[in-house]
Amino acid sequence: LNEGDEGIGIEKLDNGNYMALRYTYEDGLRDVIAEFDPGLNTTWLWNTSDHRDELGENYTHGNLAMADLGDDAVYYSARGDNFVAKIDRASGDVLWLLGADRDFALEADEGEPWFQHQHAPEITEAGTMLLFDNGSEDRGYSRVMEYALDEEAMTAEVVWEYPGDLTEEFWFQTKWGDADRQPNGNTLITAGSPDEAGDPVRIFVVTPVGTKAWELWLTPEDPAESYGFFMAERIPSLLQEI
């Protein structure tokens, strides 16, 4: 990082390199995605200020950069402007933007089908995009959304939503959040940003039909304090039979 820069996240790639997202104040506030090798040599660099025509002027407050080496692509989540971008690693071009009034037409457009101020998009084994949809103050609730994307027809379809019509559960968190699809088909959800001191926060797992399979609540002993979860990962047991 340059002096004054702030890091958002880092990921180790299958090719042995690392990918990091940061925002920098150099030449104005902007987001930068960098891939570098174990020797800290930069092998790929992409910054939002070079893509104003595609992204628009509000190109900051990204919260995730995720590489898909098999597709030679990088996904960038821009929380502030409510879109997920797919970037071509070879050229650096923005291939498309996913979100309301962006590049994909949404099939069965009813209710509130698009995400707002999203966190942690991931591509599932089924090829769908799963993300934590924080929502806005106007909408007033958070949820998890899963979209099937047809990149030839440029259409999107909501294929799973929690709570959706699976339960009457309600929660709203303006920041943070994560949703990870598990190998057994369940979804690990991190709903961990307290709105006020003393608020409880949690991590929980739901099945595809919305049944709660596991849940952990964290409540501060001191109501003047706040605890929170930004993201969570399930770590398989490290114990093996010898």
Secondary structure, DSSP 8 states (H G I E B T S, - for coil): --TT-EEEEEEE-TTS-EEEEEEE-TTSSEEEEEEE-TT--EEEEEEGGGGHHHH-S----EEEEEEETTTTEEEEEETTTTEEEEEETTT--EEEEESTTSS-EESS--SS-S-SS-EEEEE-TTS-EEEEE---TTT---EEEEEEEETTTTEEEEEEEESTTT-------SS--EEEE-TTS-EEEEE---SSTT--EEEEEE-TT--EEEEEEE--SSTT-----S------------
